[in-house]
Amino acid sequence: MPQPVSSPPSVLMAATAPTAAPILITGTAGFIGFHLATRLLDQGHEIVGYDNFNDYYSAKLKHDRHAILETHPRYTGIRADLCDVGALNDVFDRYRFQVVCHLAAQAGVRYSLTHPEVYLKSNLEGFLNILEACRHKGVQRLVYASSSSVYGGNTKLPFSETDPVDTPISLYAATKKANELMAHTYSHLYGLQTIGLRFFTVYGPWGRPDMAMWLFTDALLAGRPIQVFNHGRMRRDFTYVADIIAGTTAALFAQGLDRCEVFNLGNHRSEHLLDMIRVLGATLGVEPAMDLLPMQPGDVEATFADIDRARAKLGFEPSTPIAEGIPRFIAWYKNYHAGR
């Protein structure tokens, strides 16, 4: 994987110096959590990972990611649920974290249409338990995953952190907006520093099987047509995982941040979905066959991140276009499935 892009000296020095206490990352069996833990371990940090290995998608993929982390001597994995307050408090008591990165959540817009109760437990109750633990156990900074989904049906592009986000169009998006409000409250009432990261369509090696990049690749290699919603009239800010990890790492350690912050982390490029499919097909050597379908409930036509704030305060500068990122994903995908 590419190394993080250059950052201002204050960010870079803080990010490369291991912290005195271990760092807690929730969701280390997940896509972004796995990559973040790998990056921080390589930088010399001690990491405690917390994950419940739920079956929303392949548990084997989660265990395969986690098995790699567990080979590292500075990694400790905890299998537990965020809603198990006793287990969570025990981990906070044992390790005395100063910095926490909360990435665990129930993901997926469409799944939230059929399984709303899961989002209530994981994304609201689980997040509240993290906030409470951070509040009572002396954590200095909480970085947490929000989502570009909070922008709902906004049509002004690119999306800016100053845009209104009061009209979510999926329950998943509503829980992420609620997380931002909850974090703001804890920053205001208790002085906990909270940094929310609105991720934009992350893809790359070890990615999620429910995301378009994986679904399309699987279908094309099997000779099946791919399902393309809104008749292909979609645009997405596809962001390569290494760029997301560079921004997240900066958010963990950057100096001079306010008590409560929210940042967009995206590629600052709104790609036409059909262009992504063309790159995918060309890389695979396959002519894509497409089933063009109507827009799905909860979906949006376009996403596009304004990253000026993240550039200024995190030194964030994504550098991976889809022409480079997609071949890296496909190379990993073929290698991973060849070994199964």
C-alpha positions in Angstrom: 0.0 0.0 0.0 1.2 3.5 -0.6 2.5 5.5 2.3 0.6 8.5 3.6 0.9 11.6 1.6 3.0 14.5 2.9 1.5 16.5 5.8 2.5 19.7 7.6 5.3 19.1 10.0 3.1 19.4 13.1 0.8 16.7 11.8 3.6 14.4 10.6 5.7 14.6 13.7 2.8 13.8 15.9 1.6 10.9 13.7 4.9 9.1 13.6 5.7 9.3 17.3 4.2 6.4 19.2 1.8 7.4 22.0 2.6 6.4 25.6 -0.7 4.6 26.0 -2.2 2.0 23.5 -4.7 3.3 21.0 -8.2 1.7 20.9 -9.6 1.1 17.4 -13.1 -0.3 17.3 -14.0 -2.3 14.2 -10.5 -3.7 13.5 -11.9 -6.7 11.7 -13.6 -4.3 9.3 -12.2 -2.8 6.1 -11.1 0.7 7.3 -10.3 -0.5 10.8 -8.0 -3.2 9.5 -6.0 -0.8 7.4 -5.8 1.8 10.1 -4.5 -0.7 12.6 -1.9 -1.9 10.1 -0.7 1.6 9.4 -0.4 2.6 13.1 1.3 -0.7 14.0 3.9 0.0 11.3 4.5 3.4 12.8 5.3 1.8 16.2 2.0 2.3 18.1 0.5 -0.3 20.4 -3.1 -1.1 19.2 -6.0 -2.6 21.0 -8.7 -3.8 18.5 -12.4 -4.3 19.5 -14.8 -6.1 17.2 -17.9 -8.3 17.5 -17.3 -10.1 14.1 -21.0 -9.8 13.2 -22.3 -11.6 10.1 -23.6 -8.6 8.1 -21.1 -9.9 5.5 -18.6 -12.7 5.3 -17.2 -13.5 8.8 -14.4 -15.3 7.1 -13.2 -12.1 5.5 -13.2 -10.4 8.9 -11.3 -13.3 10.5 -8.8 -13.3 7.6 -8.1 -9.5 8.2 -7.9 -10.0 11.9 -5.6 -13.0 11.7 -3.0 -10.7 10.0 -3.2 -8.1 12.8 -2.8 -10.8 15.4 0.6 -11.8 14.1 1.9 -8.4 15.2 3.4 -8.3 18.7 2.0 -4.8 19.5 -1.6 -5.8 18.6 -4.2 -7.1 21.1 -7.6 -8.2 19.8 -10.8 -8.1 21.9 -13.9 -9.9 20.7 -16.9 -8.2 22.3 -19.9 -6.1 21.5 -20.1 -2.3 22.0 -23.4 -2.8 23.7 -21.7 -5.0 26.4 -21.0 -2.1 28.7 -19.1 -4.3 31.2 -16.7 -5.7 28.6 -16.2 -2.2 27.1 -15.5 -0.6 30.5 -13.1 -3.4 31.4 -11.0 -2.7 28.3 -10.9 1.0 29.1 -9.9 0.3 32.7 -7.2 -2.1 31.6 -5.5 0.0 29.0 -6.1 3.7 30.0 -6.5 5.0 26.5 -5.7 8.6 25.6 -6.8 8.3 22.0 -9.7 6.3 20.6 -10.7 5.7 17.0 -14.3 4.5 16.7 -14.9 2.8 13.4 -17.3 0.0 14.3 -20.8 0.5 13.1 -23.6 -1.2 11.2 -22.9 -0.1 7.7 -25.1 -0.1 4.6 -27.9 2.1 3.4 -30.1 -0.6 1.9 -29.7 -3.0 4.8 -31.1 -0.2 7.1 -34.4 -0.4 5.1 -35.0 -4.0 6.3 -33.1 -4.2 9.6 -33.6 -0.9 11.4 -33.3 -2.3 14.9 -29.6 -3.3 14.2 -28.8 0.3 13.5 -30.4 1.4 16.7 -28.2 -1.0 18.7 -24.9 -0.6 16.9 -24.9 3.0 15.8 -26.7 4.7 18.6 -26.5 2.6 21.7 -23.0 1.5 20.8 -21.8 5.0 20.1 -23.3 6.3 23.4 -21.4 3.6 25.3 -18.1 4.7 23.6 -18.8 8.4 24.5 -19.6 7.4 28.1 -16.4 5.3 28.4 -14.3 8.1 26.9 -15.9 10.7 29.2 -15.4 8.7 32.4 -12.0 7.1 31.6 -10.0 10.2 30.8 -9.7 9.9 27.0 -8.3 13.0 25.4 -9.4 12.6 21.8 -12.2 10.5 20.2 -12.1 10.2 16.4 -15.1 8.6 14.9 -16.5 7.5 11.5 -19.4 9.6 10.2 -20.4 9.3 6.5 -21.1 11.3 3.4 -24.6 9.8 3.7 -25.4 12.6 6.1 -25.7 15.0 3.2 -28.9 13.2 2.2 -30.5 14.6 -0.9 -28.4 17.8 -1.1 -27.9 18.9 -4.7 -25.2 21.6 -4.1 -21.9 20.1 -5.1 -19.3 19.7 -3.8 -20.6 18.9 -0.3 -19.1 21.1 2.4 -19.1 20.6 6.1 -21.0 23.9 6.4 -23.9 22.6 4.3 -27.2 21.7 6.2 -27.5 18.0 6.9 -31.0 18.0 8.4 -32.7 15.9 5.8 -31.3 12.3 5.8 -32.9 9.9 3.4 -32.0 6.6 5.0 -31.9 5.4 8.6 -28.2 4.7 8.3 -27.6 8.4 7.4 -29.8 9.5 10.3 -27.8 7.4 12.8 -24.6 9.0 11.5 -26.0 12.5 11.8 -27.2 11.5 15.3 -23.6 10.5 16.1 -22.3 13.9 15.2 -25.0 15.6 17.4 -24.1 13.3 20.3 -20.4 14.0 19.9 -21.1 17.7 19.9 -23.1 17.4 23.1 -20.3 15.5 24.9 -17.7 18.0 23.7 -19.9 20.9 25.0 -20.8 19.3 28.3 -17.7 17.4 29.3 -14.9 18.8 27.3 -14.2 15.6 25.4 -12.5 16.4 22.1 -14.4 14.7 19.3 -13.4 14.6 15.6 -15.9 13.2 13.1 -14.8 12.0 9.7 -17.3 11.9 6.8 -16.0 9.1 4.6 -16.8 9.1 0.9 -17.2 5.7 -0.9 -14.1 4.0 0.3 -12.7 1.2 -1.8 -9.5 -0.9 -2.1 -7.8 -4.1 -1.0 -9.7 -6.0 1.8 -12.8 -4.0 0.9 -16.4 -4.8 1.7 -18.4 -7.4 -0.3 -21.6 -5.2 -0.1 -19.9 -2.3 -2.0 -20.3 -1.7 -5.7 -16.6 -2.3 -6.5 -16.7 -5.8 -5.1 -20.2 -6.7 -6.4 -19.3 -5.6 -9.9 -16.0 -7.4 -9.9 -17.6 -10.6 -8.7 -20.4 -10.4 -11.3 -18.1 -9.6 -14.2 -15.6 -12.4 -13.4 -18.6 -14.8 -13.2 -20.0 -13.6 -16.5 -23.1 -12.1 -14.9 -24.6 -8.7 -15.8 -24.1 -6.0 -13.1 -27.0 -4.2 -11.6 -26.7 -0.4 -12.3 -29.2 1.8 -10.5 -30.7 5.1 -11.6 -29.9 3.8 -15.2 -26.3 4.6 -14.6 -26.9 8.3 -13.9 -24.8 8.2 -10.7 -21.7 10.0 -9.6 -19.5 9.0 -6.6 -16.5 10.4 -4.9 -14.6 7.1 -4.9 -11.8 7.3 -2.4 -8.9 4.8 -2.2 -8.4 3.3 1.3 -4.8 4.4 1.7 -5.8 8.1 1.2 -8.6 7.6 3.8 -6.1 6.1 6.3 -3.7 9.1 5.8 -6.5 11.4 6.7 -7.7 9.4 9.6 -4.2 9.1 11.0 -3.8 12.9 10.8 -7.1 13.3 12.6 -5.8 11.1 15.5 -2.7 13.2 16.1 -3.0 16.6 14.4 -2.3 19.6 16.6 -4.4 22.7 16.8 -7.8 21.1 16.3 -10.9 22.5 17.9 -12.8 20.7 20.7 -15.4 19.5 18.3 -14.6 19.1 14.6 -16.1 17.4 11.5 -14.1 16.8 8.3 -14.9 15.4 4.8 -12.5 12.7 3.8 -13.0 12.1 0.1 -11.0 12.1 -3.2 -12.4 15.5 -4.3 -13.4 13.9 -7.6 -17.0 13.0 -8.5 -16.7 10.1 -10.9 -19.5 9.0 -13.2 -20.5 5.5 -12.3 -20.3 4.4 -15.9 -16.7 5.6 -16.1 -15.9 3.5 -13.0 -17.5 0.5 -14.7 -15.4 1.1 -17.9 -12.2 1.1 -15.9 -13.2 -2.0 -14.0 -14.1 -3.8 -17.3 -10.9 -2.7 -19.0 -8.8 -3.9 -16.1 -10.6 -7.3 -16.0 -10.5 -7.6 -19.8 -14.3 -8.0 -19.8 -17.0 -6.1 -21.6 -19.5 -5.2 -18.9 -23.1 -6.3 -19.4 -25.5 -4.1 -17.4 -29.0 -4.3 -16.0 -30.1 -0.7 -15.9 -32.5 -0.3 -13.0 -34.4 2.6 -11.3 -33.0 4.5 -8.3 -33.2 2.5 -5.0 -34.8 3.9 -1.9 -32.3 5.8 0.3 -29.8 6.2 -2.5 -28.5 9.6 -3.8 -27.6 10.6 -7.3 -24.2 12.2 -6.6 -21.6 12.6 -4.0 -18.6 15.0 -4.1 -16.4 16.1 -1.2 -15.1 19.6 -0.6 -11.9 18.8 1.3 -10.6 22.4 1.8 -11.1 22.1 5.6 -9.3 18.8 5.8 -6.5 20.1 3.7 -6.0 23.1 5.9 -6.2 21.4 9.3 -5.1 17.8 8.6 -2.8 18.2 5.7 -5.1 15.9 3.8 -4.3 15.5 0.1 -5.7 12.4 -1.6 -3.5 11.2 -4.5 -5.1 8.0 -5.9 -7.4 8.3 -9.0 -9.6 5.3 -9.9 -7.3 4.5 -12.8 -4.7 3.5 -10.2 -6.9 2.4 -7.3 -9.1 0.0 -9.2 -6.3 -2.1 -10.6 -4.8 -2.4 -7.1 -8.2 -3.6 -5.8 -8.6 -6.1 -8.6 -5.0 -7.5 -8.1 -5.8 -8.1 -4.4 -9.2 -9.5 -5.2 -7.9 -12.1 -7.6 -5.0 -13.1 -5.2 -7.4 -13.4 -2.2 -9.9 -15.6 -4.0 -7.2 -17.7 -5.7 -6.1 -18.7 -2.2 -9.5 -19.8 -1.0 
